[in-house]
């Protein structure tokens, strides 16, 4: 697949590296000369210019791109890049920072395929790594909503219980379940949770600790992944 990444800063360059390591084609769009040089030294094709200008984005050949990730620290630049990409049929992912007001978020979120908060996902991963526990941050769905994967370990509070007996906080929802390394699927209420099972929960950012306590407890040990 071919991806266009707008912004070659910390988030953008790291994302580009992950995509490239997975065998995908990546082109970056960046305006800062120092950042451009660093990305080119890392082996990336970089289009120099302001991604907030349509003629700059057009140089990335969006017709041949599968998706565009607008990952700069500037909301307006990210939004313009996504709108141009949508006209070319690309999937669009837009970075937004936490300090934007809720009404601003809602205004932009409906226009793109996905909005991400890299800083928040990074904070979740760091916190989970420090605390320990079978948790992996999967995605930022909205300003207050996180999609998180939990792994049931021996001794977890829900081990041996069925999915129908899993009582989550009212603002949380079970989205998927998998046995061991099997692919995630829609939850079957009759399935019994066993060590190694994975569940994906959509939860309010402020109540993840409560969900964790219910699903895996406070003492389970594992590596936490996710974040950018």
GIWO-V956096 format. One record per pair of residues at least 12 apart in sequence whose C-alpha atoms are under 10 Angstrom apart, sorted by sequence separation. I is the first residue (numbers start at 1). GAP is how many residues later the second one is. D is the distance in Angstrom with one decimal. If there is no record, write none. Layout:
i	gap	d
I	GAP	D
I	GAP	D
//
This chain:
i	gap	d
4	12	8.7
16	12	7.8
28	12	9.4
36	12	7.1
47	12	7.3
69	12	8.6
70	12	6.6
81	12	9.9
82	12	7.0
96	12	9.5
124	12	8.7
125	12	6.5
136	12	5.8
137	12	6.4
174	12	9.1
175	12	6.9
176	12	8.9
177	12	10.0
179	12	9.3
187	12	8.4
3	13	8.4
35	13	10.0
36	13	9.7
47	13	7.1
68	13	8.1
69	13	7.7
79	13	9.6
81	13	8.9
96	13	9.5
124	13	6.8
125	13	9.9
135	13	6.9
136	13	5.1
137	13	8.9
174	13	7.6
178	13	9.8
179	13	9.5
184	13	9.8
186	13	9.9
187	13	9.4
46	14	9.1
68	14	7.0
78	14	9.9
79	14	9.5
94	14	9.1
123	14	9.8
135	14	5.8
136	14	6.5
163	14	8.9
177	14	9.1
179	14	8.2
180	14	8.6
184	14	7.9
185	14	9.4
186	14	9.9
201	14	9.8
13	15	8.2
31	15	9.6
33	15	7.9
45	15	9.9
67	15	9.5
70	15	9.8
78	15	8.9
79	15	7.0
94	15	8.4
121	15	9.9
122	15	8.7
134	15	8.2
135	15	4.7
136	15	8.6
178	15	9.4
179	15	7.9
180	15	7.9
181	15	7.9
182	15	8.9
183	15	9.6
184	15	8.1
185	15	9.7
3	16	8.2
12	16	8.1
28	16	7.1
29	16	8.7
30	16	6.9
31	16	8.3
32	16	7.9
33	16	9.3
68	16	9.7
69	16	9.4
78	16	6.0
79	16	8.9
93	16	9.8
121	16	6.6
134	16	5.5
135	16	6.6
177	16	9.2
179	16	8.9
180	16	4.8
181	16	7.9
182	16	9.1
184	16	8.4
199	16	8.8
2	17	9.3
3	17	9.5
12	17	9.5
27	17	6.7
28	17	6.3
29	17	5.6
30	17	6.4
31	17	5.5
32	17	8.1
68	17	6.6
77	17	9.8
78	17	6.9
79	17	9.5
94	17	9.8
120	17	9.9
121	17	8.3
133	17	8.6
134	17	5.1
135	17	9.6
179	17	6.9
180	17	4.7
181	17	8.4
1	18	9.3
2	18	9.7
12	18	9.6
26	18	7.3
27	18	5.2
28	18	4.7
29	18	4.7
30	18	5.3
31	18	4.6
32	18	8.8
67	18	7.9
68	18	8.9
78	18	8.3
94	18	7.1
97	18	9.9
98	18	9.8
121	18	7.4
133	18	8.6
134	18	7.2
178	18	8.9
179	18	4.6
180	18	6.7
8	19	9.8
25	19	9.5
26	19	7.4
27	19	5.9
28	19	6.1
29	19	6.1
30	19	5.9
31	19	5.2
51	19	8.9
66	19	9.7
67	19	9.1
75	19	8.3
92	19	9.1
93	19	6.6
94	19	8.1
95	19	8.7
96	19	6.7
97	19	8.3
98	19	6.8
121	19	7.1
133	19	9.8
134	19	7.6
178	19	5.7
179	19	6.5
8	20	6.4
25	20	9.6
26	20	9.2
27	20	7.5
28	20	8.6
29	20	6.9
30	20	6.8
31	20	7.4
65	20	8.9
75	20	7.4
76	20	9.8
92	20	5.6
93	20	6.0
94	20	6.4
95	20	5.8
96	20	6.2
97	20	5.8
98	20	9.2
120	20	8.2
133	20	9.3
177	20	7.4
178	20	5.2
179	20	9.0
1	21	9.9
2	21	9.7
3	21	7.5
4	21	8.6
5	21	7.2
6	21	8.6
7	21	6.7
8	21	6.9
9	21	8.4
29	21	7.9
30	21	7.0
31	21	9.9
51	21	9.3
67	21	9.7
69	21	9.7
74	21	8.5
75	21	6.2
91	21	8.0
92	21	5.2
93	21	4.8
94	21	4.9
95	21	5.0
96	21	5.6
97	21	7.8
98	21	7.7
118	21	9.5
177	21	5.7
178	21	6.5
1	22	8.2
2	22	6.0
3	22	6.2
4	22	5.9
5	22	6.2
6	22	5.8
7	22	5.8
8	22	5.8
13	22	9.4
17	22	9.9
29	22	6.5
52	22	9.5
62	22	8.8
63	22	8.6
66	22	9.6
67	22	8.4
68	22	6.4
69	22	8.4
70	22	7.6
71	22	8.1
72	22	8.7
73	22	7.5
74	22	8.0
75	22	8.0
91	22	6.3
92	22	6.6
93	22	5.8
94	22	6.2
95	22	6.0
96	22	8.0
97	22	7.3
98	22	7.5
117	22	8.8
118	22	8.4
124	22	9.6
134	22	10.0
176	22	8.2
177	22	4.4
178	22	8.9
193	22	10.0
1	23	5.2
2	23	4.6
3	23	4.9
4	23	5.0
5	23	4.8
6	23	4.7
7	23	5.1
8	23	8.8
9	23	9.2
16	23	9.6
52	23	10.0
57	23	9.4
58	23	9.7
62	23	6.5
65	23	8.6
66	23	8.0
67	23	4.7
68	23	6.2
69	23	6.0
70	23	6.1
71	23	6.3
72	23	6.9
73	23	7.5
74	23	8.8
90	23	9.5
91	23	8.6
92	23	8.6
93	23	7.2
94	23	8.8
95	23	7.2
96	23	9.3
97	23	8.5
116	23	7.4
117	23	6.4
120	23	9.6
164	23	9.4
166	23	9.1
176	23	5.6
177	23	6.4
1	24	6.2
2	24	5.8
3	24	6.5
4	24	5.9
5	24	6.3
6	24	6.4
7	24	7.9
8	24	8.7
20	24	9.1
52	24	7.3
53	24	8.3
57	24	6.8
61	24	9.8
62	24	9.3
63	24	9.3
64	24	8.8
65	24	8.6
66	24	5.4
67	24	4.4
68	24	5.1
69	24	4.7
70	24	4.9
71	24	5.0
72	24	8.7
73	24	7.4
95	24	9.8
115	24	9.4
116	24	5.5
117	24	9.1
124	24	9.8
163	24	7.5
164	24	8.2
165	24	8.1
175	24	7.6
176	24	5.0
177	24	9.2
1	25	8.6
2	25	8.1
3	25	8.6
4	25	7.5
5	25	8.8
6	25	9.5
7	25	9.1
10	25	9.5
13	25	9.4
17	25	8.8
31	25	9.9
51	25	9.9
52	25	4.5
56	25	9.4
57	25	9.7
62	25	9.1
63	25	5.6
64	25	9.6
65	25	6.5
66	25	6.4
67	25	5.8
68	25	6.4
69	25	6.0
70	25	6.1
71	25	8.1
72	25	9.9
75	25	9.0
86	25	9.0
114	25	9.6
115	25	7.2
116	25	7.3
117	25	8.8
121	25	8.6
147	25	9.8
163	25	7.0
164	25	4.6
165	25	9.2
174	25	7.2
175	25	5.5
176	25	7.2
9	26	6.6
13	26	7.0
17	26	9.6
30	26	9.6
51	26	6.2
52	26	7.3
54	26	7.8
58	26	8.3
62	26	6.1
63	26	7.4
64	26	8.9
65	26	8.9
66	26	9.1
67	26	7.8
68	26	8.5
69	26	7.8
70	26	9.3
86	26	8.0
114	26	8.6
115	26	7.0
116	26	7.9
117	26	8.0
120	26	9.5
145	26	9.4
146	26	9.6
147	26	9.6
148	26	9.9
149	26	9.7
151	26	9.9
162	26	9.0
163	26	4.8
164	26	6.5
174	26	6.1
175	26	5.5
176	26	9.6
8	27	6.4
9	27	9.0
12	27	9.8
17	27	8.9
29	27	8.1
50	27	8.2
51	27	7.8
52	27	8.2
53	27	7.7
54	27	7.4
57	27	7.5
58	27	8.8
61	27	9.3
62	27	8.2
63	27	7.8
85	27	9.7
86	27	9.2
114	27	7.5
115	27	7.1
116	27	8.7
145	27	9.0
147	27	9.8
148	27	9.7
149	27	8.9
150	27	9.6
151	27	9.5
152	27	9.9
162	27	6.6
163	27	6.3
164	27	8.1
165	27	9.4
166	27	9.5
173	27	8.7
174	27	4.6
175	27	6.6
7	28	8.9
8	28	7.0
16	28	8.4
29	28	7.5
51	28	9.9
52	28	5.6
53	28	8.0
57	28	8.1
62	28	7.2
83	28	7.7
114	28	8.9
115	28	8.8
147	28	8.8
149	28	9.2
151	28	9.9
152	28	9.3
162	28	5.8
163	28	5.9
164	28	8.9
165	28	9.9
173	28	5.6
174	28	6.4
7	29	9.3
8	29	9.9
9	29	9.4
13	29	9.1
51	29	7.8
52	29	6.1
54	29	9.5
55	29	9.8
75	29	9.9
79	29	7.3
82	29	8.5
83	29	7.7
151	29	8.8
161	29	9.5
162	29	5.4
163	29	6.3
172	29	6.8
173	29	5.2
174	29	8.8
8	30	8.6
9	30	8.7
29	30	9.2
51	30	6.2
52	30	9.7
54	30	6.8
58	30	9.6
75	30	9.8
79	30	9.5
82	30	6.8
161	30	8.4
162	30	4.1
163	30	6.8
172	30	5.5
173	30	6.5
8	31	6.6
13	31	9.2
29	31	7.7
50	31	9.8
51	31	9.9
53	31	9.4
54	31	9.5
82	31	9.2
160	31	9.7
161	31	5.5
162	31	5.8
171	31	8.4
172	31	4.3
173	31	9.6
8	32	9.9
28	32	8.2
52	32	9.5
76	32	9.7
79	32	8.6
109	32	9.9
160	32	5.9
161	32	5.7
162	32	9.2
171	32	6.3
172	32	6.6
27	33	7.1
75	33	9.2
79	33	8.3
109	33	8.3
159	33	7.9
160	33	5.4
161	33	8.1
168	33	9.1
170	33	9.2
171	33	6.4
172	33	9.9
27	34	9.6
109	34	9.7
158	34	9.1
159	34	5.3
160	34	5.9
169	34	8.4
170	34	9.8
158	35	6.7
159	35	5.2
160	35	8.6
168	35	9.1
169	35	9.3
172	35	8.5
8	36	9.8
106	36	8.8
158	36	8.2
159	36	6.5
163	36	9.5
171	36	8.5
172	36	8.9
105	37	8.5
106	37	8.9
156	37	9.6
158	37	9.5
159	37	9.7
8	38	8.5
27	38	9.5
105	38	7.5
156	38	9.0
159	38	9.1
169	38	8.1
173	38	9.9
7	39	9.8
26	39	9.1
155	39	9.7
156	39	7.9
169	39	9.6
172	39	7.9
6	40	9.7
25	40	9.1
28	40	9.8
102	40	9.8
153	40	9.7
154	40	7.8
155	40	8.1
5	41	9.4
6	41	9.4
27	41	9.7
28	41	9.6
29	41	9.3
102	41	7.4
152	41	7.3
153	41	7.6
154	41	5.2
169	41	7.6
4	42	9.8
26	42	9.8
30	42	8.8
101	42	9.5
102	42	9.6
151	42	9.9
152	42	6.5
153	42	4.5
154	42	8.1
168	42	8.5
169	42	7.0
7	43	9.7
29	43	9.8
100	43	9.5
151	43	9.5
152	43	5.0
153	43	5.9
168	43	6.4
6	44	9.5
7	44	8.2
151	44	7.7
152	44	5.3
153	44	7.9
167	44	9.3
168	44	9.7
6	45	6.7
69	45	9.5
70	45	9.6
71	45	9.0
98	45	7.6
151	45	6.0
152	45	5.3
153	45	9.4
169	45	9.2
6	46	9.6
67	46	10.0
69	46	9.8
70	46	9.9
71	46	9.8
97	46	9.5
98	46	9.9
150	46	9.7
151	46	5.7
152	46	6.2
168	46	7.3
69	47	9.9
71	47	9.0
96	47	9.3
150	47	8.4
151	47	4.4
152	47	7.9
167	47	7.9
168	47	8.5
150	48	5.6
151	48	6.5
166	48	8.2
167	48	9.2
149	49	6.7
150	49	5.4
151	49	8.9
166	49	7.9
149	50	5.7
150	50	6.3
6	51	8.6
148	51	8.3
149	51	4.3
150	51	7.8
148	52	5.6
149	52	6.4
4	53	9.1
16	53	9.6
147	53	6.8
148	53	5.4
149	53	9.0
6	54	9.9
15	54	9.1
147	54	5.8
148	54	6.5
5	55	9.5
146	55	8.1
147	55	4.6
148	55	7.7
157	55	10.0
158	55	10.0
4	56	7.0
15	56	9.1
146	56	5.7
147	56	6.6
157	56	8.1
158	56	7.3
159	56	8.6
3	57	9.5
4	57	8.9
12	57	8.1
145	57	6.7
146	57	5.5
147	57	9.0
148	57	9.9
156	57	9.0
157	57	6.5
158	57	5.8
159	57	8.5
4	58	7.7
12	58	8.2
13	58	9.3
145	58	5.6
146	58	6.3
147	58	9.2
156	58	8.5
157	58	6.2
158	58	7.1
3	59	8.8
12	59	5.5
144	59	8.2
145	59	4.7
146	59	5.8
156	59	6.8
157	59	6.0
158	59	8.7
2	60	9.3
4	60	9.8
11	60	6.6
12	60	7.2
144	60	5.4
145	60	5.5
146	60	9.5
148	60	8.6
156	60	4.6
157	60	6.0
3	61	8.9
4	61	6.7
10	61	9.3
11	61	7.9
12	61	9.9
141	61	8.5
143	61	9.1
144	61	5.3
145	61	8.8
146	61	9.9
147	61	9.9
150	61	9.5
155	61	8.1
156	61	5.7
157	61	9.6
2	62	7.2
3	62	5.6
4	62	8.2
5	62	8.6
6	62	7.4
7	62	8.6
9	62	8.2
10	62	9.1
11	62	9.2
134	62	9.9
138	62	8.6
140	62	9.6
141	62	9.6
142	62	9.3
143	62	8.4
144	62	7.6
145	62	9.7
146	62	8.3
150	62	7.7
153	62	9.6
154	62	9.2
155	62	8.4
156	62	8.8
1	63	9.3
2	63	5.0
3	63	5.9
4	63	6.5
5	63	5.8
6	63	6.1
7	63	6.8
8	63	8.0
9	63	7.1
135	63	9.6
137	63	9.7
138	63	9.7
139	63	9.5
142	63	9.6
144	63	9.8
145	63	9.6
148	63	9.8
149	63	9.9
152	63	7.2
153	63	6.9
156	63	8.7
1	64	7.5
2	64	5.5
3	64	5.2
4	64	4.7
5	64	4.8
6	64	4.7
7	64	5.4
8	64	7.6
9	64	8.7
134	64	9.3
135	64	9.9
136	64	9.3
138	64	9.9
148	64	9.7
151	64	8.4
152	64	5.9
153	64	9.4
155	64	9.2
156	64	7.3
1	65	6.3
2	65	7.2
3	65	5.8
4	65	6.3
5	65	6.1
6	65	5.6
7	65	4.6
135	65	9.7
140	65	9.3
150	65	7.3
151	65	7.2
152	65	9.4
155	65	8.0
1	66	8.6
2	66	9.0
3	66	7.6
4	66	8.4
5	66	6.9
6	66	6.4
7	66	8.1
150	66	7.2
154	66	8.4
5	67	9.1
7	67	9.5
153	67	7.0
152	68	8.9
153	68	8.6
151	69	9.6
153	69	9.3
7	70	9.5
6	71	8.8
7	71	8.9
151	71	9.0
6	72	7.5
150	74	9.8
6	75	7.6
149	75	9.9
5	76	9.8
6	76	9.4
149	76	9.8
135	77	8.0
134	78	8.7
148	78	9.5
133	79	8.5
133	80	10.0
4	81	9.4
124	81	9.2
128	81	10.0
134	81	9.6
135	81	8.7
134	82	7.0
12	83	9.8
133	83	7.5
134	83	9.4
11	84	9.3
124	84	9.5
133	84	8.3
134	84	9.8
120	85	9.3
133	85	7.2
134	85	9.7
135	85	9.8
4	86	9.6
132	86	8.5
133	86	6.9
134	86	6.6
135	86	9.5
136	86	9.7
3	87	9.3
131	87	8.6
132	87	7.6
133	87	4.9
134	87	6.4
135	87	7.7
136	87	8.2
137	87	7.8
138	87	8.5
139	87	8.4
140	87	9.8
3	88	9.6
4	88	9.8
5	88	9.6
6	88	9.5
131	88	8.8
132	88	6.9
133	88	4.5
134	88	5.0
135	88	7.6
136	88	5.2
137	88	6.4
138	88	6.4
139	88	8.5
131	89	9.5
132	89	5.0
133	89	4.9
134	89	6.7
135	89	5.4
136	89	4.9
137	89	5.0
138	89	8.2
131	90	8.5
132	90	5.8
133	90	6.9
134	90	6.6
135	90	7.3
136	90	5.9
137	90	6.9
131	91	9.5
132	91	6.7
133	91	6.9
134	91	9.3
135	91	9.2
136	91	9.0
129	92	9.5
131	92	9.8
132	92	7.1
128	93	10.0
129	93	8.2
130	93	9.4
131	93	9.2
128	94	9.2
129	94	6.3
130	94	8.8
128	95	8.1
129	95	5.2
128	96	5.7
129	96	7.8
127	97	8.7
128	97	8.3
125	98	9.4
126	98	7.9
128	98	9.9
125	99	5.9
126	99	8.7
124	100	8.9
125	100	5.9
126	100	9.0
124	101	9.1
125	101	5.7
126	101	8.4
124	102	8.0
125	102	5.8
122	103	9.3
123	103	9.6
124	103	7.3
125	103	9.0
121	104	9.8
122	104	7.0
123	104	7.4
121	105	6.8
122	105	4.0
123	105	9.2
121	106	4.4
122	106	5.5
11	107	7.4
120	107	7.7
121	107	6.7
11	108	9.2
118	108	9.8
119	108	7.7
120	108	8.9
118	109	6.3
119	109	7.2
117	110	9.1
118	110	5.3
117	111	9.0
15	213	7.6
14	214	7.4
11	216	9.8
12	216	9.1
11	217	6.2
10	218	8.6
//
